[in-house]
Amino acid sequence: MTEDKANSSKTKMETDYGKHEENPGPPKAALEEKDDKKVGFTIHWAIIVAIVALAIAYFFFM
């Protein structure tokens, strides 16, 4: 693999797509990966705040 085509992560790029025809699910590493970014928690609360803000604006302007 040349340097200009290397990805930024430390994992190798998948090139043998036919190998996974029988089991096309996510790789084992993706299922066992530690959740260290906590983005789901932030998005959950951001959606709730947005819905409440839109409801208040709706009732205020109607």
Phi and psi in degrees as a GROMACS rama.xvg file:
@    title "Ramachandran Plot"
@    xaxis  label "Phi"
@    yaxis  label "Psi"
@TYPE xy
-83.5046  162.12  THR-2
-65.0429  -35.1526  GLU-3
-72.4887  -18.7432  ASP-4
-103.323  4.24216  LYS-5
-75.3598  142.574  ALA-6
-85.5698  166.322  ASN-7
-80.556  -17.4152  SER-8
-82.5877  172.714  SER-9
-90.8866  4.69578  LYS-10
-93.8339  156.002  THR-11
-79.8676  147.94  LYS-12
-77.0735  136.691  MET-13
-74.978  128.804  GLU-14
-127.208  -18.356  THR-15
-98.5674  82.4894  ASP-16
-75.4672  -27.0895  TYR-17
-67.5607  -21.0544  GLY-18
-64.4542  -25.7706  LYS-19
-106.437  19.7689  HIS-20
-63.9271  -36.947  GLU-21
-78.8739  -28.8491  GLU-22
-131.4  82.4396  ASN-23
-82.812  10.4398  PRO-24
-70.1621  178.476  GLY-25
-67.125  152.769  PRO-26
-67.5152  157.568  PRO-27
-59.8799  -36.7427  LYS-28
-63.6393  -33.8097  ALA-29
-70.3567  -33.611  ALA-30
-76.0227  -28.9206  LEU-31
-97.9971  3.45966  GLU-32
-66.5874  136.977  GLU-33
-72.0857  134.937  LYS-34
-85.6506  94.5533  ASP-35
-109.361  1.4399  ASP-36
-102.055  -22.7934  LYS-37
56.3999  32.8855  LYS-38
-71.0869  -35.5356  VAL-39
-59.9822  -39.1157  GLY-40
-64.0638  -43.4263  PHE-41
-66.3614  -44.3483  THR-42
-64.2995  -39.3663  ILE-43
-56.6341  -49.7575  HIS-44
-72.5628  -32.2521  TRP-45
-64.6099  -38.9153  ALA-46
-66.4535  -42.3502  ILE-47
-61.8935  -45.2885  ILE-48
-63.3726  -40.2098  VAL-49
-65.3865  -40.5081  ALA-50
-65.7333  -42.5993  ILE-51
-63.9239  -43.6662  VAL-52
-63.4224  -41.5406  ALA-53
-67.5796  -36.4452  LEU-54
-65.4853  -42.7997  ALA-55
-63.0697  -44.4897  ILE-56
-63.6457  -38.5412  ALA-57
-63.3042  -47.8537  TYR-58
-72.1133  -27.3571  PHE-59
-70.6938  -40.5413  PHE-60
-92.3502  -6.52106  PHE-61
